[in-house]
């Protein structure tokens, strides 16, 4: 067919007409000049028509590209299947969880004669590496299916994107076709960055995130203060997440470690803000018990069932022995004793055992935890040495200085006595400011643990006024200024004065709190402030070493902290499913299920501690990342497949394995040649009309 224009050209060539004329000299000259151009024009037109027909035939033959036919089989390939088995995959759609879908997809990839990976060598990667450290290995599909165990959720520090990177490195060590298959709900926190490039193989991503991620979850429980006092109201802040405009009812209860209900708080309403997060404040009055478990529950079923409740283990502070030393004026000790125990010993559960003595004991008893010492005179060298040793060995010392002691510091103390006291004081006393001024207190360290639960809009620390105090700047090492003093008369003393009202200084394993004045009405309004009592109690109830180990998330190491365990190295740990483990040392790494773990002394089976293992709160975040953003740089076009199910994956594979029509370029050339042929044909007709004049015109223009 493409040769027909050639045959037509040869059989029906137009011959030049013969025109009779009196003279042919000018006609012959014109024909000779244009003959060569006409021949070139005719051959170009012929070539254009031949190409036009050839391309039309090529288009009708449907040219295709078969580069993607490699997706049809996995025979001889090496594959890595990364299965997301984090707790976010427990999201339930109907009666099926996302983890069930992931397991089904993984099996369909491997099982049966038509399975894509039937003839491949496959390695299975989970969200977390094996606890035993065993690396992933390649096995045949039938071998994996025959030894398949149901997938169970697990928690750990590794992100899924890190595990995908490990799988890529694993595949790069093997020759032949490589398949990288990721099955996940694409939780946003698991993919902080797009996956790295993987041009060496094919990438398949099964995106299982729910279409409508509805539901609510409890993220966190915070208790203020961290060292709660039995019989005194404590604030519980429960962080609840959900969808903006939605709401939930939530209940809080207090249990003992054996599961006995101690207190039930009426349900509270949680209305989610625009960002879907709300902190619900709840007041509880903890009973007189050493160990308690706070539990918060949402009162309706949620798609992510495990996230509808959360627990917090609470340990009330151990009983502390406080020694208040009477000074020459017993009213000083009375004020401190009343602040430390307003019930005057009538409440058996009160954690402070306040004892008054008339003078500093010659031998401070080993059971003493805190010494409160109002100072109307500087301690002598012997007393200073005993106080120094007490703090160095882990005790807490609370000093209150009588205004005017700065004069005795300059005039009466020896250098040796000053050196001993300098270790206890925040700095050396300086000259007293003008006594006609009044100073106001201000919080200098709002993040200090001493203010835990004490700072809010109603704190009113500025209402504390001081007329006289021992001026100190608190510039020595290890010193923290907790409450500052600012002059109310800024014309005489700048408001940026560095004077302080309360300091804390670390010394050895203990600490020293220093009040720059005595709590007397003639010196300060401090005792009348509502924050004086809780601040004094918090000083004597410094956070115990176990506070950071009471509540851990699944996947973290359980440990015992505190000096009371220093002499013990063998324990029995009983898990929430009553399984018992023998532990040598203060750490336990076999916690595989959430719940309460009990530490016992193997000699007498007494309980020495508890650890509350919680599910990871971050896994309850129902925020997902689009699949295209995850795979933005994994490989060239045609090497990546995204599917929402196994059936969709098979459909995509079939489409990739089918020929892809490539018509666009030939059709464009055909259209161009059609235009060119029409242009050249019309020009040829105009040329013939111009070159071959009519006889009438020739005769009329003849000179004869």
Buried (B, 14 or more C-beta within 10 A) or exposed (E): EBEEBEEEBEEEEEEEEEEEEEEEEEBEEEBEEEEEEBEEBBEBBBEBBBBBBBBBEBBEEEBEEEEBEBBEBBEEBBBBBBBBBBBBBBBBBEEEBBBBBBBBBBBBBBBEEEBBBBBBBBBBBBBBBEEEEEEBEBBBBEEBBEEBEEBEBBBBEBBBBBBBBBBBEBBEEBEEBBBBBBBBBBBBBBBEEBBEEBEBBBBBBBBBBBEEBEBBBBBBBBBBBBBBBBBBEBBBBBBBBBBEEEBBEBBBBBBBBEEEEBBEBEBBEBEBEEEBBBEBEBEBBBBEBBBBBBBBBBEEEBBBBBBBBBBBBBBBBEEBBBBBBBBEEEEBBBBBBBBBBEEEEEBEBBBBBBEBEEEBEEEBEEEBBBBBBBBBEBBEBEBBEBBBEBBEEEBBBBBBBBBEBBEEBEEEBEEEBBEBBEBBBBBBBBEBBEEEBEBBBBBBBEEBBBBBBBBEEEBEBEEBBBBBBBBBBBEBEEBBBBBBBBBEEEEEBEEEBBBBBBBBBEBBEBBBBBBBBBBBEEBBBBBEBEBBBBBBBBBBBBBBEBBEBBBBBBBBEBBBBBEBBEEBEEBBBBBBEEEEEEBEEBEBEEBBEBBBBBBBBEEEEEEBBBBBBBBBBBBBBBEBBEBEEBBEEBBEEBBBBBBBBBEBBBEBBEEBBEEEEEEEEBEEBBEEBBEBBEEBEEEBEEBEEEBEEEEEEBEEEEEE
